[in-house]
Amino acid sequence: MLKIFWSIDAKEDYKKNIDYLLNEWSITEAQNFIDEVDHILELLLIFPRMFPLTKYRGVRKGIVCKQISILYRISKNRIELVRFWNNLQDIKKIKL
């Protein structure tokens, strides 16, 4: 059975996105983001290869919302959440 593992970068990105939504938008928007991430994580446990591979070795990219993508890797027994990436940023600048 697969388990989800959060990298330090993924945890920081996730928190920064929630903080931004709370500061610039509303509790509702932040909760919607959290709910969407939770939904995607549930789906990944069932369909780990549901999102396409990127040019980065073994890294897949899924859309959380228009502005944010989730980047993750699959290994034997786990799904590693690598980053939550702002889609307005140049993906070539990402450090994995």
Rosetta blueprint (number, residue, H / E / L):
1 M L
2 L L
3 K E
4 I E
5 F E
6 W E
7 S L
8 I H
9 D H
10 A H
11 K H
12 E H
13 D H
14 Y H
15 K H
16 K H
17 N H
18 I H
19 D H
20 Y H
21 L H
22 L H
23 N H
24 E H
25 W L
26 S L
27 I H
28 T H
29 E H
30 A H
31 Q H
32 N H
33 F H
34 I H
35 D H
36 E H
37 V H
38 D H
39 H H
40 I H
41 L H
42 E H
43 L H
44 L H
45 L H
46 I H
47 F L
48 P L
49 R L
50 M L
51 F L
52 P L
53 L E
54 T L
55 K L
56 Y L
57 R L
58 G L
59 V E
60 R E
61 K E
62 G E
63 I E
64 V L
65 C L
66 K L
67 Q L
68 I E
69 S E
70 I E
71 L E
72 Y E
73 R E
74 I E
75 S L
76 K L
77 N L
78 R E
79 I E
80 E E
81 L E
82 V E
83 R E
84 F E
85 W E
86 N E
87 N L
88 L L
89 Q L
90 D L
91 I H
92 K H
93 K H
94 I L
95 K L
96 L L
